[in-house]
């Protein structure tokens, strides 16, 4: 038997596996034994159809190579295992920490993982209690705990980065329970309910293979020698020595960032974005999207280029707006959806740029907005307004109830954001309404959303190491080098590859 990579297999929108197999055999002019979908895309320029790339198993000798048919030669992306004498600490267990630790484990390092929050099962209970009662655990919530903030999201697996290690990440997800479809769907997602099971399985796998986990044990201090080289960390439970330290702390770990600054680690401000969630009936979005005849729970991606950029972010079809606070007396919103995406309501962040010149301390700037919202609400109820009312400066009852579980209070966002930013947001809404007619009339706003990105970047050199703290490897969103599950996971893999290459 031989394996071939077969591209450009076209099938109708309504099709079965038998239709795909028939399409391959028509292209190859002979029967095949089996196939595996590698990629699927939609061509909707005229009469819509799907285009597949597949790995096909067929008999030796029964193949003709062409521009669409080639010998499939898989690349082994897993590192070679060698027992290595270095100890590496991974602080923070979001996507960058998970995949850095996994790959370092595969390569044979001694790996210790430290995470401020709890394991997912206990974390789920804390989050559920908060959603139902408003009782917040500041160490175990949507932001902190096993899997990071992405564990309570739509668990999107999309990225604009082109990298061969995307297949490595998807393979690990599938190995631990994800549906094979994530390998080839254009806008693949796992869903918050499924990603939690998968991350738990990955953690259990690593623990069985020797990774030492310290949940509910926050890194309080980095330990340096006289030459400013990392020698370990300190937690409330004691000191832990290491040769190298990879930190993937997440965008809400401002106490850790403050500690790093006090230790002299070079950190700079970077631009951020702020805004709110917008919600629409999912049926409205489906009806307005060009491929609505093909599938429900459609997404949208909107961009407006004005004096400041405004854009949609983390769109959750059939999802929920959720409270994403990690601090008491604050309001922070985010979006989440389950694998089925069947809530009937679409939500997305609508964010406007905030340039680093507009603030001295990004964390303080964001926290002021979060506390301001709480002061207006006098509770954990989010601020809300109809989009049409925002455009006119009015405040009328919402045209439908928000999915936000703790309830909302009416407030005019014109009095929340700066006058300049509100003017730009209104121009953006007019642009979005031209692209999706009815976007203004049919939508509501719930907010604020302040945790879309981290306001700092921990400076690192071409080897991904802190520019002034040897042995410290900042990674992921909290270090300023990622913005979602896939980009952060890839950054963790880059760090691991560097350590395997130069410190093995």
N, C-alpha and C positions, 0 to 999 in steps of 0.2 A: 504494500500500500504506500501511497505518496500523498502528501498534503499540498494543496495549491491555494494561493490567494486569488480569489476571483472577485473582480470589481464590476460595477455598472450592471448589476442584475436588477432589472426593472419589473415591478409587479403593480397591479392595481391597488387602490386604497383598501378595498375589501379583499383580503386574501388570506390563505392558510399556509401552513408550513409546506404542504404538498405543492402549492403554487410557487413558492420560493425554490423548492427542489426542481420543479419542472423548468423554471427559468434558468437555473444553473445548467441543467442537462442540455437545454437548448443552446446555450452559449458554448458548452464544451463538446456538444455533438456525441455524448455518450452518457451512460448511467453513472451515478455516484453512489458511494456507500453512505456517507453522512455529511452534514455541514454544521458549522458554528457561525452565528452572526457576529461579525466584527464591528460593523458600522451600519447605521441606517439614516437616511436623510429624506426629506420631503421635497419634491419638485412640484410646486404649485403655480408655475408660470402660466400654464394653460389648463389642460385636464389633469388634475392632481394624480401623482403616482409616487410610490416609494422606490428609492434606489438603495440597494444593499451591496455591501462588501462582505465576503464570507470566506472562512477557512473551510476548504472542501477536502474530504478524504476520498480518494479514488484509486483504482488499480494502477500499479506501476506500468508505464508505457502508454497508458491511455490518456495522454494529454498533449495538447498543442499550445505552446506558449505564445502570448500576444501582449498587446499593451494592457489588456484587462486581465490577463492570466499569467501568474508567475509562481515559481516554487516558493512555498512558505517555509521560511527559516526562522523559527522562534528565537528570541534573544532571552537568555536567562538574566534577569535583572536583580536576582538575589545575590548578596555578597557571599564570598567564600568564608566559611566558618573556620576560625583559628582561635585557640585559647589565648587570650590577650591579658597582659598583666596590669592594665590600666583600669581604674575605676572612674566611671562617668556618672555624674548626677544630672538628672533632668528635672528641672523645677517648673511645674505647670504642666497639666495633662489635658490640654486641648489638642487639636489636630497636629500641630507642629511637635508637641511633646510626645504624642502617641507614636507618630511615624519615625521620629528620631530614635526613641527608645526601642521600637520594634526592630529597626534596621541595625542599630548598635548591638542588640541582643543577637540577631542573626550572625553578626560578624564575630561574636565571641567576647565582647567586653563585659565587665561587671557593671551592671546598670542599676542605679537607685533612682526611683521616681518619687517626687514629693508634690503633693497637691493639697491646697488649702481646704477644698471642699470634700464632700462625701462621695461614696460610690453611688452609682445611678439609682439603685433600688431605694436607698435611704433619701437620696436627693429628690427623687420623684415625690416621696411622701411630704417633704418639706415644701416643695413647690406647690403641690396640690393644696396643702393647708393654707399657704399664702393666698392662692387664687380663691379659696373658699371663705377664708376668715380675715385676710389682711394681716396675719401674723407673719412677719418677715424674719427669716434666719439670715443674718448678714454674712455667714460663711458657707451657706448651702442654699443656692437659689438658681435662677436662670443663668447667672453669670459664672458662678463658681461650682466646681465639682467635676467628677469623672466625665471626660468628653468635652469639657469647655462649653462655651455659650452656644456653639453649633448643635449641641445635643437637644436643645429646645428651640428648634427652628424648622424650616422646611427640609433641611439637610440636602441642599442643592449640591450637585457635583459638577457644576459648570465652572469653567475658567477660560480666560482668553490666552493663557499661557500654553505654548506648544512644548510638551516635554514627554519623553518616552516613559518617565516614571508615573505618568497618569495611569498607564496600564497596570503598573505594580500596585498602586493604591487600590484600583478597582478590583484587582485579583484578590487582595487581602479582604476587602469588603465582602466579595462574593464567597470566599472561603469561610467567612464567619456569618453567613446567612443572608446576604443581600441578593436580590433578584438578579438573574443574569442580564436583564434588560438594561441595567445601568451601564453595561459595556458599550451599548450602541445607541441609546436614546440621545437625541440632540440636547435636550434640556433635562438630563437625568436628575432625579431626586430620590431620596430614600424615605423621607417622612420622619417626623420626630418619634413616632411610636416604634419604627423599625430600627432607626439609627441607635437608639438606646440599647436594644438587644445586641446589636452588632458590636458596639463599643465594649459592652460588658464581656462578650465572648473573646474579643481581642485581649482585654485585660487578663482574663482568666488564663488564656493561652500563654501570655508572657510570664505570668506568675508561676505557672507550671514549669516553664523553661528557665527559671532562675532569676527573673527580674524582681527586685525587692521594692515593693510598693509601700509608701507612707501616706495614706489618705488622712485627711483632717490633721495635717501637720504642715503648716505654712513655713516657707523659708523666711526667716526674720532678718538675716544678715549674711552677707558674703564674707568669707574669711580670706585675707590677703597676707602674703609674706612681705618682707621689706622691699622687694622689687615690684610690688603691686600685682604679683601673680596669684591667681586663684589657688587656694589650698583646701577649701571646703566651705561649708555653710553652717549656720546655726539656726536651730528651730527652738521652740519652747521646751522641747524634750531633750535637747543637747546638741553637741557638735558632731558633724559628719565630715570626714576627710575625703577628698577626691583629687584626681589628677586634672580633670576638666569639668566645666560646668556649662550645660546648655539650658538657657532659660526661655520658656515659652509661656509667659505669665498672663496673656490675655489683655484686652483693651481696658479692663476695669481694675487692674491691679496697681492703683496709684500709690498705695502705701509702699509697695515694693519698689516702684520707680523713685519715690522719695528717698528710700534707703540707698538705692544705687547712686543717686545724685550726691547724697551725703558721703558716700564712699569715693567720690571723685570720678565715677564712670562718665565718659563723655556722652551727653544726651542733648539733642536739639529739638526744638518745636517743629511741627509740621502742620500743613493745612488740614482742616477737618470739615465736616459737614453736620448740619443740624436740620431738624424739620419735624415731621409728624407722619403718622400713618394715614392713608386714605383708604376708605372701604367703599366697595360697590357691590351690588348684587352680581354674583358670578354669571348668572344668565345674561346680564347686560354686557359684560366683558366678552363672553362667548359669542354673542350675536354680532359684536363689532369687529371681531378678529377675522382675518382672511381665511384661516383654516378651521373656522368653527364648524364647518360641515364635516370635519374629520374627527375631531375630538373635543370633549368638554374640558372644563378647568383650564382654559387658555391663560397664557401669561401675556404681559406686555412689557416693553422696554421703552421708556420715554426719556428724551434729552432735550434740554433747552439751553442754547448758548446766548447769553446776554452779558450784561456787565459782570454777573456772576453766573456760574453754571448751576442749573437745577436739573435733577434727574430722579428717576424712579430707582429703587434699590430693594433687593431682597423681596421681590414680589411673590406672594403666597396665594396661589389660586385655591379656592375652597378652604381657606384657613381661618385663623383667629388672630386678633390683636391681643398681645399678652403684656402683663406687667413685668418688666425686666430690671427691676431695681436690685441693687446690692447694698444700698444704704438706707437707713431709716429716714423718714420724712422727706422723701424725694419721689418724683414720678418719672419713670422711663418706660417708653413703649417699644415693642418689637413685634415681629410677625412669626407665626408658627403654623404649620399644617401637618396633618397626619398623612400617611401614605395614600389613603383613598381620596384626599382633597375634596371632601364632600360636605363641607359646612354650608355651602350655598352662598358664601360671601367671599369676595376677593379682597385682599389687602396688599398694600405696598407702601414702603417708605417713600416720601417725597422730600428730598434733601436739597439744601442750598449750601454752596461753598462758604466756608469761613476761612479767610486767609490768616496765616500765622501772625501777620502784622497786626491783626485785630485784637490780639490778646497777649498778655504777659505769661500767664500760666494756663495752659489749655484745660487741665483738669479743674482748676478753680472756675474757669469760664463755664464749663459744662455743668459743674455742680451748682453754680448759682442759678442756672436755668431750671435744673431739676428741683431745687428747693423752692424756687419761685412758683413753679407749677403746684407743688404741694401746698404752699401757703394760700394760693388762690382756691384750691379744692378743699382745703382743711381735712383731707383724707387721702387715701390711695386711689380715689376715683380719678380717672384721666380727664383732661380737658377735651372738649369736643365742640364741633361747629359744622354746619352744612357748608360745603364748598361754595355754593351760591351765595350764602350769607357772608362768608369771608370776603367774597368779591365786592359786596355792597356795604360791608361794615355793619351788618345786622346780626341779631341773635334770636333765632326762632327754634322751636322744638325740632329735634333731629327727624329727618324723613324716614329713617328706620333705626332700630336699635343697634348699637355697636356690639361686636362680639367680645369686646374687652370684659373679662369676667368680674371685675370689681365695680363695674358701673362707671358712668361718666357724668361730668357736670358741664353745662353750657358755658363757654367763654369765647370771647372774640379774640382770635389769634392776632388780629391787628394791634391789640394792646399787649401782646406777649413778645413778639419779635420786633426788631427795629423797623422803623417806617421804610427805610431803604430796602431792607430784605423783603418786607411784605409787598412792596411795589414790584420787585423782581419776581416774587412768587406768583403774583397775579398775572404778570405777563406770561410766565411759564404755563399757568393754568389755561390761559387763552390759547396758547400754542398746543397744549395737550388736548384741548377740546376740539381743535381743528383736526387733530390726528385720530381722536376717538370721540366723535360727536356725542354729546350728552355727558361727557366726563365731569363737567362742572355741576350740571343739574342733578345728576343721579348719585353724587358722591358725598361722603361725610369725612371729616378730619378728626383724628384722635391723636393726642400727643401729650408731651413732646417726645421726639426720638433724638437721643443724644449719644448713643453708643455705637454708631455705625462704623467708626474708625477711631484709632488711638491718636491722641494729640502729640505724641512724641516719637522720635526715632533714636534708638540706641546705636550710635555710630559704630560701624564695623569695617574691616578692611577687605581686600580681595579674597582673603581666606575665611571670611565670615566671622572673624574674631574681633572682639572689642578693640578699638584703635589704641586704647591706653590701659587695658586690663587683660594681660595675657591669661589664656585659659578660660576666658568668658566668651560664650557663643550665644548672642541674642538671636531669637528666631520668632517667626510668626507675627500675628497682628499686634500683640502687645509691645513688640520691639519696633514696629513700624514697617514690617516686611511681608505683609499678607493682608488679605481681605475676604476671607471665606474659607470653607473647609478645604477645598483643593489647593488653593494657593498657599495656605499655611502648612498643609501636609507636605507639599513639595518643598517648602523652605526647610522643614524639619529633615527631610531626606537629603537636601543639599548639605546641611550641617553634618549629618551622619556620614555622608560620603567623604567630606573633608577630613573628619576625624579618623575614619577607616584608612584613608590614603596616607595621612601624614602623622598619625599617632598610634598606628597599630603595631 
